[in-house]
Amino acid sequence: MKQLRIPAVYMRGGTSKGVFFLRDDLPAEKPALERLLLRVIGSPDRYGKQTDGMGGATSSTSKIVILSRSTRDDCDVDYLFGQVAIDAPVIDWSGNCGNLTTAVGPFAIDAGLVNAPPDGSATVRIWQANIGKRIVSHVPMKNGVVQELGDFELDGVTFPAAEVRLEFLDPAADDGEGDGAGGAMFPTGNRIDTLDVPGVGKIEATLINAGNPTIFVDAARLGLKGTELQGDVNGDRKLLALAEAMRSHAAVAMGLVKTPQEATEKRPHTPKLSFVAPPAAYTASDGKKVDAGSIDLLARIFSMGVLHHAMTGTGAVALAAAAAIPGTTVSRLAPVGADGRVKFGHPSGVLNVGAEAREEAGQWVVTKVMMSRSARRLMEGWVRVPEDVLA
């Protein structure tokens, strides 16, 4: 048996890592494409380690990105994201990865998909195909190449790098395209809904489409403080089950699935569930002290059934949007400041995000969410997979 040899790049984007491909290097048919990508990542792995693949056995490192030149006049590249389950033969195409979005611009420039100036900042217009949204990436350039190294520090990433600025345009707009949630910013029409969840009871939640479909609940309703780290949550099977029950029932309320079971089995990537709390001092996962006075609120988010080690990029987009709109579970804790920004504490430290929002005819519109991340090419060459995956 021979192995296929497929051009690929392994990249870090924000606090995630993934395998990047050009669309023309992959099978056209979806069943063959998914079989190949699962084998690349090493899923499904009954040991939960992805030892025989490129995955890193966490939701943050079990990811696929596929890029091509855009078919749209207003974008440069089309970006498709796949969240790969670790222990099941599932690739969830329902949402975006905000962290890996940071690496899309640098990859596109290096792959020759986008022309860039030799120095200064290159603007890469991205079409996020999963959810049908536009994103603008500002990539630093120096001496004709992407500038990856620098002094920008991102909590959750050990080493500093160059800053990449992202603008998520109309993150809640109903474009009617893509395979994601679509629909209105608040799919139920409410800024706060009351969900009746078995095992939990009635709970207030903000169900919002921005970046990715996201659910925001008060930490106290889960019996949590908002200062928790992964070790405080991910070993508690009962708590994880309650969180998944909330997420799956909210997915039904948002119109994303017909049953909670469908959300768990077929749509584990989105919607995301986040819990928020008032500012409090805590120690981040690297031992750094976070003072209550340095943040506006606490936020934690679940990803693929467990607590995320930092904050998903799209979770930050949704949080910024919710903070900018009065009457949500987020804004009643910490409305955005006069500069449109909000600073929140997550398990790995602190993140500052901003939103541009305005009220039109009694309805709130979020036109842009801004954040800065970093990205770096870790390895380039070819991935190998047994040729029988295409049989």
N, C-alpha and C positions, 0 to 999 in steps of 0.2 A: 504493500500500500504506500502511495506517495502522499506528500503533504503539499497543500496549496501554499503559495507564497504571495501575500497581499500587501501592497504598500500601506503603511500606517505610521502615525505619529502618536506617541504617548505624551499627554500634556496635563499640567496642572492648570486649573482655572479657579481662582478664588480658593476655597477650602475643599475643592473636589479634584479628582483626577479621572481621566477617561481616555479611550482609544479613539483617535480621529481618523476618518477616512474621506476620500473623495468618492462621490456617488458613482462615477464611471468605473471605479475599481471593484464594485460590488455587484452581486446578482440583481437582476431587475425584478424578479418575482419575489413577492413578500415571503412566502413559506421558505424558500431557499435562503433568502437574506437572513431571516430570523434564525434558522438552524446554524448558519455560519457564524453569526454574531454571538449566539449563545456559546458556541464552542470557543470562540476567541476569548470571551470573558471567563469561561470555565464553569458555566452553569448548564443544568442544575447540579449542584454539589451536595450530596447527602451528608457530607461532613461539615458543610458551611464554611469552607476555607478558600474555595476557588483556586486550589493549589495547581491545577492543570490548566491554568488560563491566566489572562492578564488582570482579572479582577482582584481587588484587595480585601474581599470578604466584609465590606461595609457598604451601606447605601451610597456613601460619598465617593467610593472607588469602584463601583460596578456600573459603569456608564459608557455609552456609545454616542459619538457625534458623527454625522454625515453631512458633508458640505458640497455644494455645487454652485456654479454661476447662477445668479437669479434670473428667473423668467419675467420678473417685474421691472418696470421702468424706474420705480422709486427705490429699488434696493440693488445692492451689489452681489450679495450671496444669499442662497437659501440654506437654512440651518435646520436640520432635523435631529432631535434628541431622543435617545432610547435609554430608559432606566431598566436595568437588567436585574431580575430577581436572583437571589443567591441560591436558594434551595428549590426553586420551581422553574419549569421551562417557560418563563414569561418575560416578555419585553413590553413594558408599558410605554406607549407612545402618546399618552394623553396630555402630557405637560412639558414644560421647559425646565432646564436647569440654569438658574440665574448665575451660578458660580462658573460653570463651563462656558457660559456666554462670553465671559471675559477672555477666553482663549480663542474664540471664533475669529476675531479680527486679526490677531497675530498669525494664526494658521492660514487664513485666507490670503494674507499678504505674502507669506513665505511660499505658499503654493502657487502664486502667480494669478490668483483669481481677482485680485484688486491691485490697481496701480497706486503707489504711495510715493510721497515726496521723500527725497533723501534725508532730510532733517525736519524736525518739528513734530507735528502731529498729523497722522493719517486718519481720515474719517472713513469708517467702514459702515455702510448701511446694510443692516441684517434683516432678512425676513425670517421670523421664527415660525417655521412651517407647522409645528405641532398645534399651536394655539392661534395662528394667524395674526401675529402682532409684529410691529416694526421696532427695531432697537438700533440705536446709533452708538458705535464704539469709537472712542478716540484713542488711537494707539500711538505711543511715542516712537519716533524714528531717529536714528543717528547713523551717519555715514552709510546710508543706503540700506540699512537693515533694521528690523524691529529691535527696539531697545527693551531687553527683558530684565536687565539688572539695574538696581537703583536702591534708593533709601526709603521707599514707601513700605511702611509696616502694616500688616493686616493681622489682627488677632485671629488665631487659629492656624496661622502659617508661621513656621519657625524662622525662616530667613527673609530678609527684606528683598524687594524687587522693584521694578518700575511700575508706576501707577497707570492703570488703564481706566478711563472714565466712561461710564455707561449711562445712556439715557433710554429709558423704556417709555416709548411714545404711546399715548392713549392706552395705557395698560388694561383698562377695563372696557374699551370700546368694543361694540359688537360688529366685527368685521364680516361675520358670516362665512369665514374661511378657516382652514386648519381643522385639526382633529381634536382640539381641546374643548374647553367648556363653552366658549362663545357666550351668547346671552348678555344680560344686563349686568352691571356692576354688582347689584344686589338681586340675585335670581329670584328670591321670594318677594321682593319689593319692600323688604323691611331692613332697617339697619341693625336691629336686634331681633332675633327669633327665640322662641322658647321651644326646645326640643324635649321630647319625652323618650329617654333612652333606657332600655332595660338594664337593670343593675346599677344605674346612676340616678334615675328619676328625672325630674324636670330641670333643665339647665339653659341659661341664657347664652346665646352665641351670636356672633356676627359672621354671616356667610357672605363672602366677598369674592368676586372674580377680578383679580388684579395680579398680573404676573403669572400666577397659577391660581386655581380655585383654592381658597384657604378658609379655615374655620378658626375664629378666635374666641377663647373662653377664659373666664377668670381662673387663675391657678387654684384659688381656694376651693373651687367647686370640685376639683380633683383631689382635694386634700393635700395640696402642694403649696409651697411658699413662693416659687418662682426663682429661687436661688439654686435649684437642683443642678447637679452635673450628671453625666451619663451613668456613673456608678450608683447613683441614688435611685435611678429609675429602671435601667435596662435589665436588672436582675429580678424585678418584681413582676412576675407573670400576671398577677391579678390586676395590677395597675395598667400594664400594657393592654390587657384584654378590655378593660374599661375604656381606655383611650381609643382603641380600634372600634369599639361599639359606638362611641361618640362620632368618630370619623365616618364610619359606614352609614349610620343613620342620617348624618348631615349630608352625605353624598346623595342620598335619596331625596332629601328636602331641596337640594340644589338642582335636582333634575338631571344629575349626571349618570345615574344608574336607576334601575327599577327596584332592586332589592339590596339590603345591606350585604347579603352574601355575595352578590355580584361585585360590590365595591371591594370586598376583601380578596376575592379570588382573581378578578380580572382587572381591577383598577387600583392597585396598591400604591401607586406613585402620587396620584391626586384624587381628591383634594388633600391638602396638608392640614394637620391639626396643630395649632399653636396655643399655648397658655401664657397669659400675661399677668403681671402683678405690679404694685407700686414699687418705687425704688427701695432697695435695701442693700446693705454691704454684703459682699460675699467674696470668696476666693475662687478665681478662675481655675480651669483645669491645668494650667501651667504654673500655678502657685502665686500668680499675680493678684494683688488685692484690688478689688473694685469698690470704690467708695459710693455710697448712696447719692451723695451730692454731685457725682460726675455723670449721672445718667437720668433720663426722664422716666424710664420704666424698665421692668425686667421682661424678657421674652424667651421662651423655649419653644422648640418645634419638633414634632415627630416626623421621621422619614422612613418609609418602608417598614413600619411597625416598631421602630425603636426611637429613642431620643437622639436627635442630631448632635454632633459634637460641637457645633457652633451655631450657625443660622443659615438656612438655605437662601440663595440669592433671591429667588422668587418670593420666599417668605418675607424677606426684607422689603421687597416691592409692595407686597400686600399690606404689610404693617404700616409703611409710609402712607399708602393710600387711605387706610382706615384711620390713621391718626389725623389726616387732613380733613376728614369729614365728621362733623358733629353728630353725636348720638350713636357712636359705635362703642363696642367694648374696649377698644383701644383708645379712642379719643377722650372717653370719659376718665381714663387714667392719665393720659398724656397727650393733649392736643399739640399739633405742631407749633413751633415758635413763630415769631414774626418773620423769620427767614425761611419758613416752610420746612424746616428740618426737625428731626427727632433723633435723639441718641438713646440707644437701649443696650442693656447688658445681656449677653448670651453666655453659654457655658465656657467659651474660650476667651471672652473679653467683652469689648465694646465695639459697636458699629454705629456710624452716623449716616442716615439716609435723608433724602429730601423729596418733597412732592410739590408740584404746582397744581393747585386745585382752585376751582371757582364755582359759584352757584349760578345756574342759569334757569330761569323760570321755575324756581323752587327745587330744582334738581342739581345735585353736586356732580361736577365733572372733573376728573383727574386727567390733566393733559400730559404730564410727564413725571416720572420718578427717576431720581439721579442717585448714583452711588459710585464709589471707586473701589476697584479690586486690583489684583495683579495676576499675571499668568507667566508660565515658563514652559518651554519645550524640554521635556525630560529625556526622550529617546526617539529616534527616528530610524526607519528601515522597513522591515517587513514582519508581519505576524504570520505564523505557520499554523495551519489547521489540517487535520486529515481530510483527504479529498472525498471521502465517503459522505461527508455532511451534505454534499450537493447531489448525492445519488437519489 
